[in-house]
């Protein structure tokens, strides 16, 4: 009897530990992607500043700031896809979502993440065809730098692959929850973000910034 009780107590603890590990991994991944995203555009801002100063003071142009801006936008967008997905920030039309029974909500939530994973895989497949053509023709940018396009396109493609992997991982988790009948957990993890949740996140972020400003010397 005691052994059975210990087993029942161990199961919630194991589930809580697994949930904590998933949350930690997701937080670390969001941090890495957000850091890369920020570094890309900070670097671009630095280059644009140098370009502006050199033009105004020395009448000299790097002749590549606009080109780098296009690359930064393309790569940054792919990173933003994954960040938005991890944070449940992709837009969903949820006018009637909360009016459905929990089981119907769970089915819709599962369908949304699975369809997004399929779409992400399709984008990655199409992008791979672009990479193949670029490699075959050794394409270069029609700019003064004549950048080999495989370099920016390779980084862009890597971002799309990350997005596809994240989407597939979440789709697999949603499928497992649906198959196991854990409707509550499925709806909790994959439902559209409500206005209350967004407001709470903004308020928490505001408190964190105020605390950081207050702690700064």
N, C-alpha and C positions, 0 to 999 in steps of 0.2 A: 504493500500500500504506500509506504514511504517512497519506494523507488518510482512508482507511478506519479506521485505528487512531484517528486524532483524532476521527472521528465517533462511534466506539464509546465513547471516553472522555468525549465531550461529553454523550452521552445519560444516563449515570448522574448527571453533575453537574447536568443540567437537571432530572431527576427529583427529586434531592435539594433543589434550589432551590425547586421547586414544593411539595414536602412542607413545607419550612421556611416558605414563605409561607402555606400553609394552617394550619400550627400557630400562626403568629403571629396570623393573623386570628381563629382560634378563641380564642386566649388573650385578645385584645383584646375580643372579643365577650363572653366570660365575665366579664371585668373590668367592662365597662359594665353588664351585666345584674346582676351581683352588687352593684355600687355602687348601682344604682337600688333593688334589693331592700333593701339595708341602709339606704339613706336613707329609704325609706318607713317602715320599722319604728322607726328612730331618731326620726323625726318624730312617729310615733304615741306612742312612749314619752314624748317631751317633752310632748305634749298631755295624756296621761293623768296625768303628774306634776303639771302645772298644774291639771288638773281636781281631783285629789286634794287638793292644797294649798288651792285656793280653797274647796273644800267644808269642809275641816277648820277653816280659819282665819277665813273670811269668810262661810261658809254661802251661797256663790254657786256655781252650776253653769253650765258652758258649754253643757250640754244637747246635746252633739253628739259626745262622746268615743266612745260606743258605736257611733254611726253611722259615724264615721271608721274605727273598728276593723273594721267589716264591709267597708268599701271597701278598706282596706289588705290585709285577708286575701284578698279576691277578686283584687286586682291582683297582690299578691305571689305568689299561687298560679300565675298565668299566667307570671310571670317564672321561678318555680321549675321549671315544666315545661321551659322551654328550657335552663335551667342543668343540670338533671338529664340532659337528652338530650345536651348537649354533653359532659358528664362521664361518660356511659354509666352513670348511676346509676338509671335506671328498672329496676324489678324484672322479672326474667325467670325463668321456671321452667326451670332448666338442669340438672335431675337427670341426664338422659341425653345432654345436649349433647356433652360431651367424649368420650362413648363412640362417637359416629358418626365415619365417615371424614371427612377434610377437605372433600371436595366436598359432602357432605350438610350439614356444619356451615355451609359457605358459603351454601348454599341457604336454610337456616333463618335465618341472620343477615340475608340479603337480604330474606327474607319478613317478618322482624320489623320492620325499619326501614320497608319499604314499607307494611306494614299500619298502622304508627304514623302515617306521613305521610297515608294515606287518612283515618284517624280524626281527625287534627288538622285536615284540610281540612273534614271533616264538622262538627266542633265550630265552626270559624270560620263556616261557612255558617249553622248554627243560630243562632249568636250574632248574625250579621248580621240575621236575621229579628227578633231581640229589639230590636236597635238601630232597625230600621225602625218597629216598633210604638211604641217609646218616642218617636221623633221625630214620628210621626203623631198620637199622643195627648198629646204634650207632658207626659209623666208627671213627677211630682215625688214625692220621698220623703215618706212619712207620718210625718214627724218635725217637731220645732219649727223646724228650719232650712228645711224644705220644699225640699231640694236638687233642682234639675233633674236627673233621673236620666241624662240624656244625657252629663253630665260624667263621673261615675264609670264609667258603662257604656262610654263612649268609650275611656277609658284601659284598662279591662278588655278591651275588644275588641281594642285595639292589641296588648296582650300575647298574646292568642290568635293574632293574625295573625303576630306574630313567631315564635311556636311553630310555626305551620304552615309558615312559610317555612324555618325551620331544619330541620324534619323533611323537607320536600321536597328541600332542598339535599343533605341526607345520603342520602336515598333515591336521588336522581339519581347521586350519587357511587358508592353501592353497586351500582347498576345498571350503571354504566360498568365498574366493576371485574369484575362478574360476566360481562358481555358480552365483555370483553377476556381473560377466563380467568385473571385475577390472583387466584387463590384465596387465596394466602398473605396478600396485602395486605388482602383483604376480611375474612378471619377475624381478622387482627390489629387492624383498625380497628373492627369491629362485633361482636366476640364478647362474650358476657356478662362483666362484670367479675368476676374470680375473687377468692377470699378473700385470696390472696397479694398481688394488686394493691391491694386495699383496705388491707391491713396496711402495704404499702410506702408508700402515700399518707399514712397516718396517721403513720408513723414520719418521713417526710420533712417533714410539717407540724410535727411535734413538734420536729425539729431546727431548722427555720426559726424557730419561736417561741423556742426556747432561745437561738439565735444572736442574735435581735433583742433579747431581754431582756439578754443579755450585753453587747451593743453599746450599750445604752441607758445614758446617764449616771446 
